[in-house]
Amino acid sequence: MQTSIFLARLIGTTMLIAGIGILLNQKYYRAMAVAFIKSTPLFYVISVVGVVLGLTVVLFHNLWVADWRVIITLLGWINLIRGTISLICPETVIGYGTRINRNKNAVVFGSVFASVVGAILVYFGYLQGMIR
């Protein structure tokens, strides 16, 4: 359970802050996404980081349980799969990312989704134990 709490705090806090930041500064982050997609070396490095972080979560926290901890497992698998696909099919992923970045609703949805998932993990990582 300690690993779950640690990862909930780490991933949840990051997702919550990033989600709110993107929601409040959409123009800035859209421009950053365009620059990111144009940088082949940066795209490669971030794809490798996604594989490493996703695989780390999967190796240390592959819990398929019917409670909040499965969110961490799912996020680990999503990062592993996303990073792997990005390394194997970079042009396809870049094209998909470009289309998403142009869709204002998709960016808003993504930032709200990240904020909500982050808030859930922050709750379980920091607050759940205090409430008992």
N, C-alpha and C positions, 0 to 999 in steps of 0.2 A: 504493500500500500504506500510505502514511503516513496517509491519510484513514481507511482501515479501522482502523488501530491506534488513532488518536485516538477514533473513534466507538466502538470496542470498549471502550476505557477509560471513556469518558463514559457510554455506555448501560449497559455491563456493571456498572460500580460502582454506578450508581443503582439498577438492577434488583435487584442482590444485596442492597444495604442495605434497599431498600423491601420486598423479599420476606421477608427475615428479620424486619424490623420488624413487618410485618403478621402473620406467623406467630406471633410472640411476644406480640403485643398485639391479638389479634383483637377483643376487646370494644371497645377504644378505636377501632379503625379501622372497625368496623361502625357505631358511633355517628357517626363522622365522615362515613361514606358517606351515612347518613340525612340529616344536616344539609346535606351537599353537594347531594343530590338536591332538597332543598327550596329551595335558593337558585338561583332562575332566572338571575340575572346571573352568578353564579359558574359555573354549568353552561355558559352561553354562552361565557364567557371561556375556560374550559378546553377547550371544543370547538374554538374558534378556535386556541388554542395547539396542540392536537393536529393540526389541519390544517397549521399553519405548520411545526411540527417534523417532521411526517411528510413534507411536501413538500420541506423542506430536505434530509432524508436521501435522498429519492428523486432530487432534482436533483443532489446531489453524490456519491451512492453507489448508483446503480442497477446493481449488478453481479449478474448472474445466472450465477454460476460454481459449480462443484461443489466448494466448500470452505466453511469457516466464515464467510467474508465474506457469503454469501447470507443468513445470519441477520440481519445488519444491514439488508440490503435488505428482507427480509420485515417486520421490525419497522417500518421506515419506511412501507411500503405499508399495514400494519395500522393504524398511527396515522393516516395520511392518510384511509383509508376509514372508520375509526371516527369521526374528527372530522367528516368530511363527513356521515355518516349522523346523527350527533348534532345537527348544524346543520339538516339537512333534516327529520328526524323526531324531534324532541326528546322528545315524550311517549312514543313507542314505546321509545326507548332508556332513558328513566327507568323505565318499567314493567319492562323487562328487567333493568335494574340492581337494582331493588328486589327482584325475585325471586331474583336471584343472591345478594344480600346476606343474604337470609333463610336460604339454604342453607349451613349450616356447612361441609359437604364441599366446596362450590364455592369458598369463601373459602380453605380450606386448600389445595386443589388449585392455585388461582391463585397463592397465595403461594409454594408449593413450585416451581411452574413458573417463576415470575419469578426465584426464587433459583437454580435450575438453569441457566436461560438466561443469567442474569447471571454465574454462576460460569464458564460456558463462555467468555463474552466476556472476562471478566477474565483467564482463562488465556491466551487468544490475544492480548489487548491488552498484558498485562504480562509474562507468564512465558515464553511460547513462545520469544521471542528469546533469553532468558537461558539456556535449556536447551541450545540448539544448541552 
